[in-house]
Amino acid sequence: MSVQYIKGVGPKRASRLKRLGIENIFDLIYHFPRDYEDRTKYTTIREAAIGDKVSLVVEIVGGPKISRPRRNMTILKVPFKDESGFGYLVWFNQEYLKDRFKLGQVYRVFGKINRVGMELQVVNPDFELEGKEKKVGNIIPIYSLTQGISNNEISNIIHNALMEYLPWMEESLPAKLRQKYRLMGIQEAIKNIHLPLSGRHLHEARRRLIFEELLLLQLGLFLIKNKSLVENKGIEFPTCPELEDFILSLPFELTKAQKRVLTEIGEDMEASRQMNRLVQGDVGSGKTIIAAAAMFRAVKAGYQAAMMAPTEILASQHFESLSKLYEAFNIRCELLVGSLSQKNKERILEDLRDGKIQVIVGTHALIQDKVEFNNLGLVVTDEQHRFGVKQRAIFSQKGEHPDVLVMTATPIPRTLALILYGDLDISIIDELPPGRKEIETYAVTPAFIPRINAFIKKQLEAGRQAYIVSPLIEESESLDLESAEELYEKYKEDFKDYRVGLLHGKMKPAEKDAIMEDFKNGRIHILISTTVIEVGVNVPNANIMVIYNADRFGLAQLHQLRGRVGRGEYQSYCILINNSNSKIARERMRIMQRSTDGFVISEKDLELRGPGEFFGTRQHGLPDLKIANLARDIKILKYAQLEAQEIIRTNPRLEGEEYRFMRNRIGQLFQDLDIIG
């Protein structure tokens, strides 16, 4: 039912609510508060601190006084006392309230304490007559708002909706699950999330709704996976004797971890179901070779393979690597990116359609409608968090259920991986190739900057290059951080004999690619950058990474940035400039100095900071979370995942009456993927 028919709404308010994503009764009831104001604890005026918002019980001891200090401004003062002293209730430009107060009346008020001279004031308070409390003495929900809708208005609208529709709301969780985890019923939980009876009731309502949201999300991802297994009969690739020749042609030996992952991929490719596999591996662990071997196998079976990267420069890098690897095996590899001339694009599209191109590498241009394959057998996407569930689905429709291989250099703890990649099988390359020099990592204070610059000069004289990373693009008064533009000017001044470049996310893609190309080819000696280089290009000659305000980054992100160096034969260094004296910042810097294992670091990041680091759900193509927070609710997530696994094991299609409501909710969450059918 449309939200406009709820008491207090109407067409005008309905159009405003739509801006908040509220179109129907369900949207409204599930528009949960973003915060709460606890007005349950009463104090006295003597105990209240200046600047605090407090709840008081007061008696009116005099008539209202109105002053007009300047044009278009009135100040209304109402004198009161409580058991500890005297004060004034004060409102600005609300003269109409003067008739609301009578001598001797007792009110409960909530407002901010202020002092003007010797006078104590409660400024712009909410007030209610004793015995008629709604706003004072309770926990008040604070909602996300839009222009033209106040907190009071949305609160009243939700209250009206709950009065009318809550009694009809069906229970969504099976009784045995509610009993096992001692969860509130849905009606009680919804009521207490909007109108909490107490702090304990609010806590229990949150626990119930978070558990349900995470359970439904995880079940949805498992159902996508199952649907793919049942419906998407994949390609049964034959065994590939030539693969051994390809591996022997490599200038190095594969690690045990690479061989294990290659075996897992081989088993998937030979199976009759469609492969949907994620390969997680630290920077430099050799994921590209794994993808190259899988694509080689697809080509030798008579199919085409495609690899999609998030940026043109990364796609170009993959294209160069693959072209060299396939040269001796007569495999034609081409690059399709936006910056190609129209003539070249048309030639590539035609050859792809005719099957003359066996391996195509590109950006998201590959998923456009005009790109047609002759016989697509394998799809590889690099840096998965740039491509969501839906984009993968579009890509895999380019052929008859081609196998899908996903690669990421972001090590993610398994608990989170199950949510972010719940529709994929997971392989981990947990070993680096032998002979790689460990990156020496140092955490220092800004006092060391002159010494750092002297060290950079020494390395530049030896022919090396350096990255300098800043968290901001331009100077900000509100944040005392070194901005990329400010650093660029400083480094140009301090390193006059060298060429300094600047790279940030606000630049056009072609501009960014040109600067990275110059850095890669040694035409830029020092690259000042924001985190856009986090997923980036191989520059074996760059051996120094200096990160300003390192305390502002998550550990996983620092680890990714550090992985930009250490890619060549030279000893590499990562210098973290830490501006914070906090205990947690020092602990995080110590972890970076002690460990180069991305999985260890990501687990620590999760403990210390939560997974804000690991991409929000929106860019990943997952439904938005309305109440759960993956950082704060990791314990509940673990229980929800265990239950989701058990439910899918015993009832893979969620059949039966007890799962009817859950089926409907999952269908709504993933409606554009049609996973319920």
C-alpha positions as CSV (number, residue, x, y, z in Angstrom):
1,M,0.0,0.0,0.0
2,S,1.3,3.5,-0.9
3,V,2.6,5.6,2.0
4,Q,0.4,8.5,1.0
5,Y,-2.7,6.8,2.5
6,I,-1.2,6.7,6.0
7,K,-2.7,9.2,8.4
8,G,-0.7,12.4,8.3
9,V,0.9,11.9,4.9
10,G,-1.0,12.8,1.7
11,P,0.5,13.3,-1.8
12,K,2.8,16.2,-0.9
13,R,4.5,14.5,2.0
14,A,4.5,11.2,0.1
15,S,6.7,12.8,-2.6
16,R,9.1,14.1,0.1
17,L,9.3,10.6,1.7
18,K,10.1,9.1,-1.7
19,R,13.4,11.0,-1.5
20,L,14.2,8.8,1.5
21,G,13.4,5.7,-0.4
22,I,10.0,5.4,1.4
23,E,7.2,4.5,-1.1
24,N,5.0,2.0,0.8
25,I,4.0,0.9,4.3
26,F,6.9,-1.7,4.4
27,D,9.5,0.9,3.5
28,L,8.2,3.2,6.2
29,I,8.1,0.6,9.0
30,Y,11.7,-0.5,8.0
31,H,12.9,3.1,8.0
32,F,14.8,2.5,11.2
33,P,16.2,5.3,13.4
34,R,19.8,6.3,12.7
35,D,20.3,7.2,16.4
36,Y,18.5,7.7,19.7
37,E,18.3,10.4,22.4
38,D,18.1,8.9,25.9
39,R,15.8,11.3,27.9
40,T,15.1,8.7,30.6
41,K,17.6,9.9,33.2
42,Y,16.4,13.0,35.2
43,T,18.8,15.4,36.9
44,T,18.6,18.7,38.8
45,I,19.6,22.1,37.5
46,R,22.5,22.3,40.0
47,E,23.9,18.9,38.8
48,A,23.6,19.6,35.1
49,A,26.7,20.7,33.2
50,I,26.7,23.7,30.9
51,G,26.2,22.6,27.3
52,D,24.5,19.2,28.2
53,K,21.1,18.2,27.1
54,V,19.1,17.1,30.2
55,S,15.7,16.0,31.4
56,L,14.3,18.1,34.4
57,V,11.1,18.2,36.5
58,V,10.3,21.9,37.0
59,E,7.6,24.1,38.5
60,I,6.6,27.4,36.8
61,V,7.2,30.3,39.3
62,G,6.3,33.4,37.3
63,G,4.7,34.8,34.2
64,P,6.4,34.7,30.7
65,K,8.6,37.7,29.7
66,I,9.2,38.7,26.1
67,S,12.1,40.8,24.9
68,R,12.9,42.1,21.4
69,P,16.7,42.6,21.2
70,R,16.6,43.4,17.5
71,R,14.2,43.4,14.5
72,N,12.7,40.0,13.6
73,M,13.9,38.4,16.8
74,T,12.0,37.7,20.0
75,I,13.2,35.9,23.2
76,L,10.5,34.3,25.4
77,K,11.6,33.5,29.0
78,V,9.5,31.5,31.5
79,P,10.9,31.4,35.1
80,F,11.0,28.0,36.9
81,K,12.4,26.3,39.9
82,D,13.3,22.7,40.8
83,E,14.5,21.2,44.1
84,S,18.0,22.6,43.6
85,G,17.6,26.1,42.2
86,F,16.0,28.6,39.8
87,G,16.3,29.1,36.0
88,Y,14.5,30.1,32.8
89,L,13.0,28.2,30.0
90,V,14.0,30.1,26.9
91,W,12.7,30.1,23.3
92,F,13.8,32.2,20.3
93,N,11.0,33.5,17.9
94,Q,8.3,31.3,19.5
95,E,6.3,34.0,21.1
96,Y,3.1,32.0,20.6
97,L,4.2,29.7,23.5
98,K,3.6,32.4,26.1
99,D,0.0,31.3,26.9
100,R,1.0,27.7,27.5
101,F,2.4,28.2,31.0
102,K,0.4,28.8,34.2
103,L,1.9,29.6,37.7
104,G,2.3,26.5,39.8
105,Q,2.1,24.0,36.9
106,V,4.7,21.2,36.9
107,Y,6.4,20.3,33.6
108,R,8.9,17.7,32.5
109,V,11.3,19.4,30.1
110,F,14.3,18.3,28.0
111,G,16.7,20.8,26.6
112,K,20.3,22.2,26.5
113,I,21.7,24.0,29.6
114,N,23.1,27.4,29.0
115,R,24.4,30.2,31.3
116,V,24.1,33.9,30.5
117,G,25.8,35.9,33.2
118,M,24.4,34.5,36.5
119,E,21.3,33.2,34.8
120,L,20.8,29.5,34.1
121,Q,18.7,28.7,31.1
122,V,17.2,25.7,29.4
123,V,17.2,26.6,25.7
124,N,14.4,25.6,23.2
125,P,13.3,22.7,25.4
126,D,10.6,20.0,24.6
127,F,8.1,20.2,27.4
128,E,5.1,18.2,28.7
129,L,2.7,18.6,31.6
130,E,3.4,16.2,34.4
131,G,1.5,12.9,33.7
132,K,1.3,13.4,29.9
133,E,4.8,12.4,29.0
134,K,5.6,11.3,25.4
135,K,8.8,13.1,24.5
136,V,10.4,13.6,27.9
137,G,11.4,10.7,30.1
138,N,11.6,8.3,27.1
139,I,14.1,7.1,24.5
140,I,13.5,9.3,21.4
141,P,14.3,7.9,17.9
142,I,16.3,10.2,15.6
143,Y,15.6,9.5,11.9
144,S,17.4,10.2,8.6
145,L,15.5,13.2,7.2
146,T,15.0,15.1,3.9
147,Q,14.0,18.7,3.2
148,G,10.5,19.4,4.3
149,I,10.2,16.5,6.8
150,S,11.1,17.1,10.5
151,N,12.0,14.4,13.0
152,N,8.7,14.9,14.8
153,E,6.8,14.6,11.6
154,I,8.4,11.3,10.5
155,S,8.1,10.0,14.1
156,N,4.4,10.7,14.2
157,I,3.8,9.2,10.7
158,I,5.6,6.0,11.7
159,H,3.7,5.9,15.0
160,N,0.4,6.1,13.0
161,A,1.5,3.3,10.7
162,L,2.5,1.1,13.6
163,M,-0.9,1.7,15.3
164,E,-2.8,0.6,12.1
165,Y,-0.6,-2.1,10.6
166,L,1.7,-3.6,13.2
167,P,-1.0,-6.1,14.5
168,W,-1.2,-7.6,11.0
169,M,2.5,-8.1,10.6
170,E,3.5,-11.7,10.1
171,E,6.3,-13.4,11.9
172,S,9.3,-14.0,9.6
173,L,11.6,-16.3,11.6
174,P,10.7,-19.9,12.4
175,A,9.8,-20.5,16.0
176,K,12.7,-22.9,16.7
177,L,15.2,-20.2,15.6
178,R,13.6,-17.6,17.8
179,Q,13.7,-20.0,20.7
180,K,17.3,-21.0,20.1
181,Y,18.6,-17.4,20.2
182,R,15.9,-16.1,22.5
183,L,14.8,-13.5,19.9
184,M,11.9,-11.1,20.3
185,G,8.9,-11.6,18.0
186,I,8.8,-9.4,15.0
187,Q,5.9,-7.2,16.2
188,E,7.6,-6.5,19.5
189,A,10.9,-5.9,17.8
190,I,9.5,-3.4,15.3
191,K,7.6,-1.6,18.0
192,N,10.7,-1.3,20.3
193,I,13.1,-0.2,17.5
194,H,10.8,2.8,16.9
195,L,9.3,3.3,20.4
196,P,11.7,1.6,22.9
197,L,10.2,0.9,26.3
198,S,13.7,0.9,27.8
199,G,17.4,0.5,26.9
200,R,17.1,-3.3,27.3
201,H,14.1,-3.5,25.0
202,L,15.9,-1.5,22.4
203,H,19.0,-3.7,22.6
204,E,16.8,-6.9,22.2
205,A,14.9,-5.4,19.3
206,R,18.1,-4.5,17.5
207,R,19.6,-8.0,18.1
208,R,16.5,-9.6,16.6
209,L,16.3,-7.3,13.5
210,I,20.1,-7.5,12.9
211,F,20.1,-11.3,13.1
212,E,17.1,-11.5,10.7
213,E,18.7,-9.0,8.2
214,L,22.0,-10.8,8.1
215,L,20.4,-14.2,7.9
216,L,18.2,-13.2,4.9
217,L,21.2,-11.6,3.1
218,Q,23.3,-14.8,3.6
219,L,20.4,-17.1,2.6
220,G,19.9,-15.0,-0.6
221,L,23.6,-15.3,-1.5
222,F,23.5,-19.1,-0.9
223,L,20.3,-19.3,-3.0
224,I,22.0,-17.4,-5.9
225,K,24.8,-20.0,-5.7
226,N,22.4,-22.9,-5.7
227,K,20.3,-21.6,-8.5
228,S,23.5,-21.2,-10.6
229,L,24.5,-24.8,-9.7
230,V,21.1,-26.2,-10.7
231,E,20.1,-24.1,-13.7
232,N,23.5,-23.1,-15.2
233,K,24.8,-26.3,-16.7
234,G,28.3,-25.2,-17.4
235,I,30.9,-26.2,-20.0
236,E,32.6,-29.6,-19.4
237,F,36.1,-28.7,-20.5
238,P,38.2,-31.7,-21.5
239,T,41.6,-32.4,-20.0
240,C,44.3,-30.2,-21.5
241,P,47.7,-32.0,-22.1
242,E,49.1,-28.7,-23.6
243,L,48.7,-27.0,-20.2
244,E,51.8,-28.7,-19.0
245,D,53.8,-27.2,-21.9
246,F,52.4,-23.7,-21.0
247,I,53.4,-24.1,-17.3
248,L,56.9,-25.3,-18.3
249,S,57.3,-22.3,-20.6
250,L,57.0,-19.9,-17.7
251,P,60.3,-18.3,-16.5
252,F,59.7,-19.5,-12.9
253,E,58.2,-22.4,-11.1
254,L,54.7,-22.2,-9.6
255,T,54.3,-22.1,-5.8
256,K,52.5,-25.0,-4.0
257,A,49.6,-22.6,-3.4
258,Q,49.4,-21.7,-7.1
259,K,49.4,-25.4,-8.0
260,R,46.7,-26.1,-5.5
261,V,44.4,-23.3,-6.8
262,L,45.1,-24.4,-10.4
263,T,43.9,-27.9,-9.5
264,E,40.7,-26.5,-7.9
265,I,40.0,-24.4,-11.0
266,G,40.7,-27.5,-13.2
267,E,38.2,-29.6,-11.3
268,D,35.6,-26.8,-11.6
269,M,36.2,-26.5,-15.4
270,E,35.9,-30.2,-16.0
271,A,32.6,-30.4,-14.0
272,S,29.2,-30.1,-15.7
273,R,28.2,-27.1,-13.5
274,Q,29.2,-23.5,-14.2
275,M,32.3,-22.4,-12.3
276,N,31.9,-19.4,-10.0
277,R,35.2,-19.2,-8.1
278,L,37.0,-16.4,-6.3
279,V,40.8,-16.4,-6.1
280,Q,42.1,-14.4,-3.2
281,G,45.8,-13.7,-3.0
282,D,48.1,-11.1,-1.7
283,V,49.7,-8.5,-4.0
284,G,52.4,-10.3,-5.9
285,S,51.2,-13.9,-5.1
286,G,50.8,-14.7,-8.8
287,K,47.0,-14.5,-9.5
288,T,47.5,-13.4,-13.1
289,I,49.4,-16.5,-14.0
290,I,46.5,-18.6,-12.6
291,A,44.0,-16.7,-14.7
292,A,46.4,-17.0,-17.8
293,A,46.5,-20.8,-17.3
294,A,42.7,-21.1,-17.0
295,M,42.2,-19.0,-20.1
296,F,44.8,-21.0,-22.0
297,R,42.9,-24.1,-21.1
298,A,39.6,-22.6,-22.4
299,V,41.2,-21.6,-25.7
300,K,42.7,-25.0,-26.2
301,A,39.2,-26.5,-25.8
302,G,38.0,-24.2,-28.7
303,Y,36.4,-21.4,-26.6
304,Q,37.1,-17.7,-26.2
305,A,38.2,-16.1,-22.8
306,A,37.7,-12.6,-21.5
307,M,39.4,-10.7,-18.7
308,M,37.9,-7.5,-17.3
309,A,39.9,-5.0,-15.2
310,P,38.7,-1.9,-13.4
311,T,40.9,0.6,-15.2
312,E,42.3,1.0,-18.7
313,I,45.9,1.0,-17.4
314,L,45.4,-2.2,-15.4
315,A,43.7,-3.8,-18.5
316,S,46.7,-2.7,-20.6
317,Q,49.1,-4.2,-18.1
318,H,47.2,-7.6,-18.2
319,F,47.1,-7.4,-22.0
320,E,50.9,-6.9,-22.2
321,S,51.6,-9.8,-19.8
322,L,49.2,-12.2,-21.5
323,S,50.4,-11.4,-25.0
324,K,54.0,-12.3,-24.0
325,L,52.8,-15.5,-22.3
326,Y,50.7,-16.7,-25.3
327,E,53.1,-15.6,-28.1
328,A,54.7,-19.1,-28.5
329,F,51.3,-20.8,-28.5
330,N,49.7,-19.0,-31.4
331,I,46.9,-17.5,-29.2
332,R,45.6,-14.1,-30.4
333,C,45.0,-11.7,-27.6
334,E,43.5,-8.2,-28.0
335,L,42.7,-5.1,-25.8
336,L,39.3,-3.4,-25.8
337,V,39.2,-0.1,-23.9
338,G,37.3,3.2,-24.3
339,S,40.3,5.2,-25.5
340,L,40.7,3.1,-28.7
341,S,39.8,4.7,-32.0
342,Q,36.3,3.9,-33.4
343,K,38.0,2.1,-36.4
344,N,40.0,-0.2,-34.1
345,K,37.1,-0.9,-31.8
346,E,34.9,-1.9,-34.8
347,R,37.7,-4.2,-36.1
348,I,38.1,-5.9,-32.7
349,L,34.3,-6.3,-32.2
350,E,34.0,-7.9,-35.6
351,D,37.0,-10.3,-35.1
352,L,35.6,-11.2,-31.6
353,R,32.2,-12.0,-33.2
354,D,33.8,-14.1,-35.8
355,G,36.0,-16.0,-33.3
356,K,39.3,-14.7,-34.7
357,I,40.2,-13.3,-31.3
358,Q,40.7,-16.0,-28.6
359,V,41.5,-13.8,-25.6
360,I,40.1,-10.3,-25.0
361,V,41.2,-8.0,-22.2
362,G,39.3,-4.9,-21.4
363,T,37.5,-2.6,-18.9
364,H,33.7,-2.6,-18.2
365,A,33.4,-1.8,-22.0
366,L,33.3,-5.6,-22.3
367,I,29.8,-5.8,-20.8
368,Q,28.2,-3.4,-23.2
369,D,25.5,-4.7,-25.5
370,K,27.4,-4.3,-28.7
371,V,30.2,-6.7,-27.5
372,E,29.3,-10.2,-28.9
373,F,31.4,-13.3,-28.6
374,N,31.6,-16.3,-31.0
375,N,32.0,-18.9,-28.3
376,L,32.7,-17.5,-24.8
377,G,33.9,-20.1,-22.4
378,L,35.6,-18.3,-19.5
379,V,35.2,-14.9,-17.9
380,V,37.8,-13.5,-15.5
381,T,37.3,-10.3,-13.5
382,D,40.1,-8.6,-11.7
383,E,39.7,-6.7,-8.5
384,Q,36.2,-8.0,-7.7
385,H,35.0,-5.3,-5.4
386,R,34.7,-3.0,-8.5
387,F,32.3,-5.4,-10.1
388,G,29.1,-6.4,-8.2
389,V,26.9,-9.5,-8.3
390,K,24.7,-7.9,-11.0
391,Q,27.7,-7.0,-13.3
392,R,29.0,-10.6,-13.1
393,A,25.5,-11.8,-14.1
394,I,25.5,-9.5,-17.2
395,F,29.0,-10.7,-18.2
396,S,28.2,-14.4,-17.8
397,Q,25.2,-13.9,-20.1
398,K,27.5,-13.1,-23.0
399,G,27.9,-16.9,-23.6
400,E,26.1,-20.1,-22.8
401,H,26.9,-20.1,-19.0
402,P,30.7,-19.5,-19.3
403,D,32.8,-20.4,-16.3
404,V,33.5,-17.3,-14.1
405,L,36.8,-16.7,-12.3
406,V,37.1,-13.7,-10.0
407,M,40.5,-12.3,-8.7
408,T,41.1,-10.0,-5.8
409,A,44.3,-8.8,-4.1
410,T,42.3,-7.7,-1.0
411,P,42.7,-10.4,1.6
412,I,39.3,-10.6,3.4
413,P,38.5,-12.6,6.6
414,R,36.3,-15.6,5.8
415,T,33.3,-14.3,7.8
416,L,33.2,-11.2,5.6
417,A,34.1,-13.1,2.4
418,L,30.9,-15.2,2.9
419,I,28.8,-12.0,2.7
420,L,30.8,-10.2,0.1
421,Y,31.3,-13.3,-2.1
422,G,28.6,-15.6,-0.8
423,D,27.7,-16.7,-4.3
424,L,31.2,-17.9,-5.1
425,D,33.5,-20.7,-4.1
426,I,36.7,-19.4,-2.6
427,S,40.4,-20.3,-3.3
428,I,43.3,-18.7,-1.5
429,I,46.9,-18.2,-2.7
430,D,48.5,-18.0,0.7
431,E,52.1,-18.1,-0.3
432,L,54.4,-15.6,-2.1
433,P,56.9,-16.7,-4.9
434,P,60.4,-17.5,-3.4
435,G,63.1,-14.9,-3.6
436,R,60.9,-11.9,-3.2
437,K,62.5,-9.4,-0.9
438,E,60.4,-8.4,2.0
439,I,59.4,-4.7,2.1
440,E,61.0,-3.0,5.0
441,T,58.3,-1.0,6.9
442,Y,58.9,1.9,9.3
443,A,56.3,3.9,11.2
444,V,57.6,7.4,12.2
445,T,56.3,10.8,13.4
446,P,56.2,13.9,11.1
447,A,59.5,15.0,12.8
448,F,61.3,12.4,10.6
449,I,60.2,14.1,7.3
450,P,63.6,15.8,6.6
451,R,65.4,12.4,7.1
452,I,62.8,10.7,4.8
453,N,63.4,13.3,2.1
454,A,67.2,12.8,2.3
455,F,66.7,9.0,2.0
456,I,64.4,9.5,-1.1
457,K,67.1,11.7,-2.7
458,K,69.7,9.0,-2.2
459,Q,67.4,6.4,-3.8
460,L,66.6,8.7,-6.7
461,E,70.3,9.2,-7.3
462,A,70.6,5.4,-7.6
463,G,67.9,5.5,-10.4
464,R,64.9,4.4,-8.3
465,Q,61.4,6.1,-8.1
466,A,59.1,6.9,-5.2
467,Y,55.3,7.0,-4.4
468,I,54.1,9.7,-1.9
469,V,50.5,9.1,-0.8
470,S,48.1,11.5,0.9
471,P,44.5,10.9,2.1
472,L,43.1,14.2,0.6
473,I,43.1,15.9,-2.8
474,E,43.0,19.5,-1.7
475,E,43.7,21.4,1.5
476,S,40.9,21.3,4.0
477,E,40.6,23.6,7.0
478,S,38.5,21.2,9.0
479,L,41.1,18.4,8.7
480,D,44.7,19.0,9.5
481,L,46.0,16.6,6.9
482,E,48.7,17.0,4.2
483,S,46.7,17.2,0.9
484,A,48.0,15.7,-2.3
485,E,48.1,19.1,-4.0
486,E,49.9,20.7,-1.1
487,L,52.5,17.8,-1.1
488,Y,52.9,18.2,-4.8
489,E,53.9,21.8,-4.4
490,K,56.3,21.0,-1.5
491,Y,58.0,18.1,-3.4
492,K,58.4,20.2,-6.6
493,E,60.2,22.8,-4.4
494,D,62.4,20.3,-2.5
495,F,63.2,18.1,-5.5
496,K,63.9,20.6,-8.2
497,D,66.2,18.3,-10.1
498,Y,63.6,15.6,-10.5
499,R,60.2,15.4,-12.2
500,V,57.2,15.2,-9.8
501,G,53.8,14.1,-10.9
502,L,50.3,14.3,-9.3
503,L,47.6,11.7,-9.5
504,H,44.1,11.8,-7.9
505,G,40.6,10.5,-8.4
506,K,39.1,13.8,-9.7
507,M,41.2,13.6,-12.8
508,K,39.8,12.2,-16.1
509,P,40.7,8.6,-16.8
510,A,42.8,9.5,-19.8
511,E,44.7,12.0,-17.7
512,K,45.3,9.4,-14.9
513,D,46.5,6.8,-17.5
514,A,48.9,9.3,-19.1
515,I,50.5,10.1,-15.7
516,M,50.8,6.4,-14.7
517,E,52.3,5.7,-18.1
518,D,54.9,8.4,-17.6
519,F,55.7,7.1,-14.1
520,K,55.9,3.5,-15.4
521,N,58.4,4.6,-18.1
522,G,60.6,6.6,-15.7
523,R,59.6,10.0,-17.0
524,I,58.2,10.9,-13.6
525,H,60.5,10.3,-10.6
526,I,58.2,11.0,-7.7
527,L,54.5,10.4,-7.9
528,I,52.3,12.2,-5.4
529,S,49.0,10.4,-5.2
530,T,45.8,9.7,-3.3
531,T,44.6,6.1,-2.9
532,V,43.8,5.8,-6.6
533,I,47.1,3.9,-6.9
534,E,45.8,1.2,-4.4
535,V,44.8,-1.0,-7.3
536,G,47.4,-0.2,-9.8
537,V,50.2,-0.8,-12.2
538,N,53.4,-2.7,-11.9
539,V,56.4,-0.3,-11.7
540,P,59.3,-2.6,-10.8
541,N,61.7,0.4,-10.5
542,A,59.6,2.1,-7.8
543,N,61.0,1.0,-4.4
544,I,59.8,3.7,-1.9
545,M,56.3,4.2,-0.6
546,V,55.8,7.1,1.8
547,I,52.3,7.4,3.3
548,Y,51.3,10.7,5.0
549,N,48.7,10.6,7.8
550,A,48.9,6.8,7.8
551,D,46.7,6.7,10.9
552,R,43.8,7.8,8.7
553,F,43.9,4.6,6.6
554,G,42.7,1.1,7.4
555,L,45.3,-1.6,7.7
556,A,44.0,-3.5,4.7
557,Q,44.3,-0.3,2.7
558,L,47.8,0.4,4.0
559,H,48.8,-3.2,3.0
560,Q,47.4,-2.7,-0.5
561,L,49.3,0.6,-0.9
562,R,52.5,-1.0,0.4
563,G,52.1,-3.7,-2.3
564,R,52.7,-1.1,-5.0
565,V,56.4,-1.4,-4.2
566,G,58.6,-4.5,-3.9
567,R,57.8,-5.6,-7.5
568,G,61.3,-5.6,-8.8
569,E,64.8,-6.7,-7.9
570,Y,65.5,-3.8,-5.6
571,Q,65.1,-3.7,-1.8
572,S,61.9,-1.7,-1.2
573,Y,60.7,0.5,1.7
574,C,57.4,1.6,3.1
575,I,57.4,4.6,5.4
576,L,54.2,5.3,7.4
577,I,54.0,8.9,8.8
578,N,51.7,8.6,11.9
579,N,50.2,11.8,13.2
580,S,48.2,10.2,16.0
581,N,49.2,9.6,19.6
582,S,46.3,7.3,20.3
583,K,47.0,3.8,21.6
584,I,45.0,2.1,18.8
585,A,46.9,4.1,16.1
586,R,50.3,3.0,17.6
587,E,49.1,-0.6,17.7
588,R,48.0,-0.5,14.1
589,M,51.3,0.9,13.0
590,R,53.1,-1.9,15.0
591,I,51.0,-4.6,13.1
592,M,52.1,-3.1,9.8
593,Q,55.8,-3.2,10.8
594,R,55.6,-6.7,12.1
595,S,53.5,-8.4,9.4
596,T,53.5,-8.6,5.6
597,D,50.7,-11.3,5.5
598,G,47.6,-9.7,4.1
599,F,45.3,-12.2,5.8
600,V,46.8,-11.6,9.2
601,I,46.5,-7.9,8.7
602,S,42.9,-8.0,7.5
603,E,41.9,-10.1,10.6
604,K,43.6,-7.5,12.9
605,D,41.9,-4.7,10.9
606,L,38.5,-6.3,11.5
607,E,39.3,-6.5,15.3
608,L,40.6,-3.0,15.7
609,R,38.5,-1.0,13.2
610,G,35.7,-3.1,11.8
611,P,35.2,-3.7,8.1
612,G,34.4,-0.2,6.9
613,E,37.7,-0.9,5.1
614,F,36.2,-3.7,3.0
615,F,33.8,-1.9,0.7
616,G,30.2,-0.9,1.5
617,T,27.4,-3.1,0.1
618,R,26.1,-0.6,-2.5
619,Q,29.2,-0.6,-4.7
620,H,29.3,-4.4,-4.4
621,G,25.8,-4.9,-5.8
622,L,24.3,-6.3,-2.6
623,P,21.1,-5.0,-1.0
624,D,21.6,-2.1,1.4
625,L,21.7,-3.0,5.1
626,K,19.0,-1.2,7.0
627,I,20.1,-1.9,10.6
628,A,23.1,-4.3,10.6
629,N,26.6,-3.0,10.7
630,L,29.2,-5.5,9.6
631,A,31.8,-3.9,11.9
632,R,29.8,-3.8,15.0
633,D,27.7,-7.0,14.5
634,I,30.3,-9.5,13.5
635,K,29.3,-11.9,16.3
636,I,25.7,-11.9,15.2
637,L,26.9,-12.4,11.6
638,K,28.8,-15.6,12.5
639,Y,25.6,-17.1,14.1
640,A,23.5,-16.0,11.1
641,Q,25.9,-17.6,8.7
642,L,25.9,-20.9,10.7
643,E,22.1,-20.9,10.6
644,A,21.9,-20.0,6.9
645,Q,24.3,-22.9,6.1
646,E,22.1,-25.3,8.2
647,I,18.9,-24.1,6.6
648,I,20.3,-24.5,3.1
649,R,21.7,-27.9,3.9
650,T,18.3,-29.3,5.1
651,N,16.0,-27.2,2.9
652,P,17.9,-25.9,-0.2
653,R,14.8,-24.2,-1.7
654,L,13.3,-22.9,1.6
655,E,10.1,-24.9,1.0
656,G,7.2,-25.1,3.4
657,E,5.0,-22.7,5.3
658,E,7.5,-21.8,8.0
659,Y,9.8,-20.3,5.4
660,R,7.1,-18.6,3.3
661,F,7.7,-15.1,4.7
662,M,11.5,-15.5,4.5
663,R,11.2,-16.5,0.8
664,N,9.1,-13.4,0.2
665,R,11.6,-11.1,2.0
666,I,14.6,-12.6,0.1
667,G,12.7,-12.2,-3.2
668,Q,12.2,-8.5,-2.3
669,L,15.9,-8.0,-1.4
670,F,17.2,-9.6,-4.6
671,Q,14.3,-8.8,-6.8
672,D,16.3,-7.9,-9.9
673,L,18.2,-11.3,-9.7
674,D,15.0,-13.4,-9.5
675,I,16.5,-16.0,-7.2
676,I,13.3,-17.4,-5.7
677,G,11.5,-17.9,-8.9
